């Protein structure tokens, strides 16, 4: 991940500018996401592919889940689905001790081997 300088310039330079980021953090983050994804959480790898489904089992979106710590998860997903998924997660938040933040405006996903814009 890298801080976003300018969405326009990043979109011109990087093919992954169409990716959005949601940050889910808090004491209950793993338990909360476990009930909403197809991936068993927490997992030992630094990242894993998952999908978010409706209660009827229909696909909402796919995502890559990154786990920088036990109580923090980054969801890398198609940019057009980040607002919809954030709303879906808020709906099921209930009393779980989690925060759901859209980090798409300040962070971006970089392809492997690409330097952040500030380093270029």
Beta strands, then each sheet from edge to edge (+ up, - down):
strand 1: 2-3
strand 2: 19-25
strand 3: 47-53
strand 4: 59-69
strand 5: 72-78
strand 6: 99-102
strand 7: 107-108
sheet 1: 1+ 7-
sheet 2: 3+ 4- 5+ 2- 6+
end
